[in-house]
């Protein structure tokens, strides 16, 4: 499960931010996860609890915002919202799509003390 290593990376970000911004506790973490990122939000929730135990984020709330996949159709020159890679264009049915968004995961915001 690669979500465990991703969540360890999030914890590293929290610890680095705590050092540079002088806070001692994280109360809430907002993550943004794109539909095309290959990251399972439910697995991230499970890994968050396991990874943050006995850290500055122990007991913190994890809020995940799921963003849709975005693409540009090279056939009809229209932007398209897609649920999965290799979906057809909802406008013309072409499979010639270039992903333009929704393929990332990022720490969007923190609430700290």
N, C-alpha and C positions, 0 to 999 in steps of 0.2 A: 504494500500500500504506500504509494508515493506521497500521500497526504501527510503522513507522519513527518517526513523530511521537510515538506513545505511548511508545516506548522512549526517545526524547529527553526526554520528560517524566519518566520514571523516573530517567534520569541527572541531570536537574535536581534531583530529590528527593534523590538520593545526594549531590550536591555541596552542597546546602543543609544536609543533615544533617551532613556532614563539617565544615562551618563552625561550626554551632551546637553540635556535640558533640565537636569537636576530635579527629577521627580522620583518618588519612592514606591508608588503603587499605581497600577493600572486598574481602572474601574470598568471601562468598556472599550472594546476593540470593534471597529467597523471594518469589515473586509468587503471588497467588491470582487465578485467572481463571475467571469464571463461564461456564457453558455458553451462556447467553443474552446474553453481552456483545458478541458480534460480533467477538471478538478471536481470531485463530488462534495457538495456542500455538507451533506450529512456526515460524511467521513471526516471533514474538517472540524465539525462540531465535536465529534467523538475525540479526535486527536487534540483539540484545544484543551479539553478537560484533563487529558492524560499528560500533556506537555507542560501545562502551566502550574501543575501541582507543586507547591513549595517554592514558587517563584514570585516575582513582583506582580504577576498577573493572576495569582491564586485567587479564585472566587470571582474573577472578572466575568463580565457578560460579553458574549460574542454575538455580534449582529452582522448577518451576511446579506448583502444586497446582490441579487443575481441579475446580471445584465444580459440582454439578448445578443445573439450573434448578428453582426452587420457585414454586408458584402456589397461589392459593386459588380453589376452584371456587364461583362464585356460584349455581350451580344446586343442587349437593348439599351445599354448605357443608363441604367436605372439603379439607384440604391435599393437594397433588399434586406429585410430582416429574415434570418434563417435560424433554425433550431439546432442544426447539426452540420458539420462539414459534409460536403458532397451532396447537400440538398439542392434541388433545382431552383432556378429563379422563379419566384412566385408570379412574376409578370409575363415571362415569355417561355418558361420551361427549360431554358438553357442551363447547362452545367458549367459554363465558362464563368465562374464567379471568383473574384479576388476578395479574400477576407479583409475587412477594414476595421473591425472592432469586435469586442466580445470574446477575445481569445487570451485575455490577461487575467491575472489575479493581483490585487494590490491592497495594501493597508491604506484605507481611505481616511480614517480619523481615529483619534484616541481620546478617551476621557481619563484624566490622571489626577493624582493628588501629590 
